[in-house]
Amino acid sequence: MHETQTTARWQRAQACIGRGVDTIDTPSLVIDLDAMERNLARMAAFAHEHGVRLRPHAKMHKSAELAQLQMHHGAVGVCVQKTDEALALAHAGVRDIYISNEVIAPAKLLRLAQAVRDLPTKFSIAVDSALGVARLAQALQTAGVGAPRSVDVLVEIDVGQGRCGVAPGDPAVALVQAIATHPVLRFAGLQAYHGGAQHRRTAAERTQAMDAATRAVQATVDALQAAGFAVPLVTGAGTGTFSLEASSGVWGELQAGSYLFMDADYASNETTPLAPVFEHALFVKSQVMSLNAAHAVCDAGHKSHAIDSGMPSVWFPSGLSYASGGDEHGVLRADADQPLPALGEVVWLVPGHCDPTVNLHDFMVGVRGGLAAGLVERVIRVDTRGCLG
Amino acid sequence: MHETQTTARWQRAQACIGRGVDTIDTPSLVIDLDAMERNLARMAAFAHEHGVRLRPHAKMHKSAELAQLQMHHGAVGVCVQKTDEALALAHAGVRDIYISNEVIAPAKLLRLAQAVRDLPTKFSIAVDSALGVARLAQALQTAGVGAPRSVDVLVEIDVGQGRCGVAPGDPAVALVQAIATHPVLRFAGLQAYHGGAQHRRTAAERTQAMDAATRAVQATVDALQAAGFAVPLVTGAGTGTFSLEASSGVWGELQAGSYLFMDADYASNETTPLAPVFEHALFVKSQVMSLNAAHAVCDAGHKSHAIDSGMPSVWFPSGLSYASGGDEHGVLRADADQPLPALGEVVWLVPGHCDPTVNLHDFMVGVRGGLAAGLVERVIRVDTRGCLG
């Protein structure tokens, strides 16, 4: 029954293909495909010019179709955060997937090991504990994965985020030594991502954070080399700092994801020198469903968009601000001397944070030719929505 | 492909039935069925004792199975907020559904009208504009719904929430007059819900808000009666105030929903005199996937639970506090002299806000016999997850 109605919504969206933006139901997640493709090209060109690999984080768009589009434009693969995300994308045909996060549950590791054994996708994974290394090796053995096959393992170091990862330097060496005891594992490099630095508003703050992160990475590379281990790759970076990692001399791979859609939060950052500028490409189409003298109420609340990075901004019409009205409503107030929208009028929102916004939707509607007068070109499935495990 | 992996996750959960809580994957949404059933019985007894109808809001649990359980225990039906929620529950067999919210889009109203025509479910709906009334009547006419069939329409008045609804008094009379011009519509009463009052922490604040709301409702009833309209029903109330509506003498139907699960936010309210006390029945099962000297990191972030009403509280083990670690992580810190949990250890969270937390999951795992040593009894589908339209 559930699937029946999900399928009905999907088919209704499909029926809009070739028709105008006005046929899209509200609230819906809409991609401006022209803007997205310009963002895609800008980042691909940046990575090429700087001689770094691009492995965008698919936790942002959660879509096999967009992952493959990125790989078609030069990305070496994608990142995910969860085992179930990796499995969903692999089953949908993505052929190089890195779980840039720790997995400790034996049942999850076994699922991953079976996928390593059975699917044509290349999987790699981060670790930050000896237990994680031992359980991964055990799961691969249980699944019957052995030489000549091996799984690439990256050691996560904490470069300032203060979340996962071992401390830079000797703790990383100890973990690489643990990896080296398992022939089915291959030490493939360091995972070094500073999530907190992405959202510091001034370029100077971000530069300062990444300078410290660079020193932490370099000290770890030095310690590993002194212990006899080559470091094939350092991978990390997000949309707020990637130009700093690219020019650091230590990172060889960028994981930025949000550049493709650009959310309101990243757009609030002061631009980093030399970094390309990206456009908003992801919108919530909403409409006014209640109106009074003081405000209009639109049909998009925090069931339509995530609010962890603040409320959405109003893209069109201009002169409106959005305040929370709960799960299903947004309260729109007009700036001084500006009119309120009419009952039934369409209101376009820019989500504060792309990743968890996409997770609220089963699909995204791709529009060609602009939000005002464009046509629906395709409907893009959110393949890893709800992939928590 | 998407459905394949969603089905795989559903089947993995199903395979836990009859097995221990330890077999449930993390992060998962888990219902303590014993606690939920005690909550169910307490509210059913309360409504019965006070001679008011109970029409719980299914926007909370989003489940046809739980809606039918509530109706089996005396609820007259359920409320929803969106057309697509109504359609999903109706297709899953729920036979009395009230959309306690405005719908203005002709396409949505036509879907509703077709369901009125084709399904055995009784639908009713709120309005707060003449345009909404006219479009509803038009949609019913387009779908071929006519006498002797009619749709119950409730006029929403703003009793202090400051969101949707016409002002109390004469504006409501004008709207009822508009309804009366359409034989296919029947004026069924007033929708009067004060959402903001639900979360005021002291009983005195909530009582003050509901006293004002009661006066607004009474003034509207008086104005309607003076204009020759009987008011068959006043419906509203939430888990924070329902005992006040029940004893007001004007409300005849309670829409409280969260009582079934009780979230951390509602549990922070000072208890209202004479109101039954409800237990936490909804939890996120999580586990530690990274650990260092300062903190543990669990695998449940704001993709597992909503954060609009604050972070989840840690139910077990005791002595821990939860801080945001982003979409996929929670940072757990220990109180003074308390230990951190071990790597792989299970951590149980109580979500800040039930409704949008449930919306993040495809299913809830029902456990009998307690979280510590219970068995999985059944897996409950979230039928209206993602029903935005």
Interface residues (C-beta under 8 A of the other chain):
Chain A: M1 H2 E3 T4 Q5 T6 A8 R9 D25 T26 P27 S28 K59 A64 Q81 K82 D84 L87 A88 H91 A92 G93 N101 E102 V103 I104 A105 A107 K108 D128 S129 L131 G132 D158 G162 R163 C164 G165 V166 A167 G195 Q287 V288 M289 S290 L291 N292 A294 V297 D299 A300 H302 K303 S304 A306 I307 D308 S324 G325 G326 D327 E328 H329 V331 L343 G344 D355 P356 N359 L360 H361 D362 R381 V382 D383 R385 G386 C387 L388 G389
Chain B: M1 H2 E3 T4 Q5 T6 A8 R9 D25 T26 P27 S28 K59 A64 Q81 K82 D84 L87 A88 H91 A92 G93 N101 E102 V103 I104 A105 A107 K108 D128 S129 L131 G132 D158 G162 R163 C164 G165 V166 A167 G195 Q287 V288 M289 S290 L291 N292 A294 V297 D299 A300 H302 K303 S304 A306 I307 D308 S324 G325 G326 D327 E328 H329 V331 L343 G344 D355 P356 N359 L360 H361 D362 R381 V382 D383 R385 G386 C387 L388 G389
